[in-house]
Amino acid sequence: MPRRRAGRIEDHAYLGNMRTGALVDRDGSISWMGLPRFDSKAHFTSILGTEEHGLWRIGPVGPDGAAPAADRRRYLEDTLILESVWTTEAGTVKLLDFMPTTGDAAQLVRIVQGVSGRVAMRSVLRARTGYGRTTPQLVFGGRRVSASLDEGRLWLDADVHLGARGDDLHSEFAVSEGEQVAFTLSWQPDQATPPLPAPAALLRQTADFWTTWASRCTHTGARRDEVIRSLIVLKALTYEPTGAMVAAPSVSLPEEIGGTRNWSYVYCWLRDSAFAAEVLAEFGYRQEVQDWIGWLTTVIGDDFDNLQIMYGVGGERDLAEEELDWLPGHAGSRPVRIGNGAAGQLQLDVFGEVVCALYKAQQHYPDLAPAVAPLITGLVRCVAKLWREPDEGIWEIRGPRRHFVHSKVMAWAALDRAVRFTEAGHMDGPLEHWRALRDEIHRDVCEKGYDPQRNTFTQYYGSTELDAAVLHALLSGFLPADDKRAIGTIEAVQRDLSIKGGYLLRYRTSDDGPGVDGLTGHEGTFLIGLGWQTVCLRRIGRTDEAEILTHALLHARNDVGLLSEEWDPHAEQQLGNFPQAFSHTAALLVLAAAPTAAEQDSAEVAVP
């Protein structure tokens, strides 16, 4: 099998089962997958190195022995079942990839279907445990092979003969029109032999699960397909046993090709999951929101003073950051990191984002008030004690703490929602104290975080720099949409942070050493920032510009509708971890704020 690096980030599709996930390259390679959880050690890691670090490829045998990329691919309707199609000189063949949503033990099923002619196919499974570092021993038993992992055991069942070539598991076969060959990779927590899989039944069950789940969506506006795809991504990034939602299913995919801004996102950030919970509530997904609230209640308990900004999907607190020096990184982007040192940071905005999500959840589902009230009370008491402190902020800087404007506004938002919640009779609290504190924070931000000469809020107190996060701050209701300071800030951020195509940087990085974030190097445009900008423009009546940026955001999706964390508009390339909950949340925010199809038709008719 000729050696090559994994394809670009956008060359991948995503498979998931609400416990873990896998990335699939265009040539049929599983280039990333950890078992049994999102944050488990990966056994296919080629996306962060080379094929020697583990993959599982199924595809036609090219004329030179190479593995060609699929000619086209798609998800089947409203599902997470990936269909890849190759058209060769010998005929056409189809590959269906999916992770069943039934049962506790993770499985990955791959079904090859002959469409026309007779096509020679090859399966190569190269498991490398411990993030590509260790080769497990294979144990053969006919068309069933197993291998011990760092945690549990892996089993491969196939409809064709499986043989070893060195440390790899090979199978070469051909399919004609109407023929089908299935492979099922199953994880077991112990040495017990799993039952023989039934791939066709698993395919039907998985398709039924996703189409039924998608049918619960309450969206009645335009672009339903785009809405459903982003909602499915958010659902697939949920760890079903606890209700936690991971930021992304990958680690260390670079924010700059060849750069060092490479982080692990396979954990549950309170901020990211709060954003996801808000949009899930907006589109009718009560159970997912309720599960998230349950997870939040469990991980926090009564210990609000020791709140972390992220946890493992099971509520784990120890997420020590490490560098894997044996991996060369995606496209040479090093270091490769697991764990995340930001877990110990103070990020004041998190309190506001979680309180806003809880408040919004109760607005959609009034009977959630008893579950929401103690969380809001505990979080707001923390804000009252901490809001005057500098922090690392929404972007998790690795430099000195600052008085970030976004953080202060979100502290205001926490108090604002607590006041409203108490006024509505849903909980008791020191209402007059909270009102006074809310007003004090508002004055503080307007005095110290606003530049009257340029008519814009700045990145942090005393700064002249701008930050896309202030757009999110404005969406909190801190100022009326028509306030001149709000409009001035939107225009200043658009003017100073927009680059080619209207895409938006988070903030300016520096060529002269570490910037405000304490890091060297640069990054792509941040897609959730583009989402905030789009919604802000729509709120101040600049709907034509908002529609242009909506198209820009959707343009950054890959061919199967997935978004990474960032976008390089110069290279037309995705950057950062993938698929990213932040970015899909941004897409849903934008699509929810867009006019409905009827409103669009009405507007078109009204044009003279």
C-alpha angles and dihedrals in degrees: 000000000000113000123240140150121259117273126259118295092258090053088075134087126199133239123186146163103193091266105061139346144221135210119222122202123215091257092060096264122144095216100173132030135139125192140249097355138021090256097043121114111280121245096188108048107152093122086071095046136345137319088274088072093065139283143157114224128185119177146107121304107249121223091259093042092260125129110248124212117253115266092225140352140183143165113260106253112291096352143093091239109122120214117196120185129198122191110198135171088261096050145285127299134184131208122201115198124185145141112231115239094211126094133014099267114081119242135182116202124195119186121189114204126190112226103174139346119003117293127195110228136189133200118197118181114188109176115191113179126209096038096313097315106106134047113219122217115252121224115200129210110165109284091353125081130178136193133189116241133193085265120024128329135292123222128192120197121185141177089226137052117289120207138175126244105183106307094338130094112229135187127176120190142139132234128205129197110301095012123121134196121188133199123190123192112196132186120214124190092219141017094278115123111247121228117266109273125240103214097184092052091046089052092054093046093049093048090049092049095053098041091049091048092048091050089066091068111117095201112131099170133093127295096038093165092057091047093050093048093054092044091052090052091053091048091049090052090058119103097222099201092064108014093243118144121214122219091229136339094239140071133220100357101158129254086202122029106246091008135117101240093106119137140170115248102176092113137085112261112196089220098049093044091048090055090048092048091052094055093041088055090048091056097045105265102137098159094057091049092048091049090051091051089050091051091048092051091051098048095044099038108165093320101098092148091066096046115151123208091228139020140183114269089260092049096268115164102192106084099154113187117238136175120228101214095184092066118080092206132235108313088349095304108151150224103041107211135196124184118030127247091201088078089087097048129111108238109172094188091068092072091056095045093051093046090049091051092048091048091049091048091055091048089057095039110026095188090067090074095100091053094044100045100071091047093051091046094051095044094048092050088057091050090052089057100040110033095097092057124097114242145183092258135206093314094054096232119206092209131077118316116262139191093254115198092218091054092051093048091051089051085055089049092054091055093042092055092044090053092049092046092051093045088054089057097246096122144002124248146136092290099176092047091050092048092051092047091048090054092046093054090048091054092045093054094045091050100042106023101044126084107207093188092062095026094233142111112244135220096261139349111296093011130124091199124104130224131197088222090076087070089062088047090056091051088061091074094253088141133013112266091245096051109124091229091056093048091045091052093049090051094045093050091047091049098045104033104033118100135174113345094009094285113153132230117215089229137323117287123206136246090199101068132288116359129202089302092058092239135112125227132035139271143207128267115291111240099206087056089057088051093053091047091051094051091045092053091049091051093055091049100257092128097154091058090044091054091050090053091046088059089047092053093048090046089062090064117100124239093282095046101261128141129206124206096268142016131216104210092189095056093028088231138138119239136189132025118343139254093011123204091205092058096045089048087054091052091051093048090053095045092047090053094047120099118266121253090258091051091049091050090049092050092050091051091050094056109106 
